[in-house]
Amino acid sequence: MRALSDIIEFIEQNPDKAQTVAVVLALTHGPKGVIQVVALGSVFQTPLVRDLTGLPLSNMLMHDTT
């Protein structure tokens, strides 16, 4: 649990590196992890999810390229 809180803290302090952290974490889980990050990134870009969470996309471990 400590490692997760450290990762979250790092992302909060370095929001420009959030996508890099997401990719590295996905790679540690192999192909399934990469597919999950890609799928979640697509879902998080929908207006519905943004409205439900109230968070900008950058706070969801992905980088908004739009």
N, C-alpha and C positions, 0 to 999 in steps of 0.2 A: 504494500500500500504506500509506503514511503516513496518508492520510485515513481509511482503514478503522480503523487502530489508534486514531486520534483519536476516531472515533465510538464505538468500543468503550469507550474510557476514559471518555468523557462519559457513556455509559449506566451504567457501573459507579459513577460518582460521583453520578449523578442517576437512580436506578432508577424514580422516579416519572414520568420523562419518556420512558421506553423506548417506550411505545406511540406517542407523538407522533413520535419519531424514525423508527419503523418506517413510519408513515403518510407522512411527508415523503419518505423514501427511495422508498417505493412510488410516490408521485405523480411523482417524477422519472423513473420508468420507464414512465409512462403507464398506460393501462387494464390492460395485462397485469400490470404490477407490483402494482396494487391487487388484482387477482384472486388473484395469487400470495400476497400477505400474508393475505388472507381465508382462502384454502385452507390455508395453513401454520398459521394461528392455530387453525383447527379441528382439524388433525392434532395440533398440539402440546398440545391440551387432553385428548387421550386418555391414559388411565392407562398404556398400553403405552409410549408415547413418554416419559412422565415417568419411568417405571421404567428404561427403557433409558438415558436421558441422566443421570438422577440430579439433574437441575436443576429448580428450581421454574419455573413458567411465566414469571414475570417476567424470568428470565434468558434467555428465548428471544425477546426483542424484542416481546413482547406483554404485555398486562396482564390478569391473571386477574380476571374480574368475577363469579366464582361464589362 
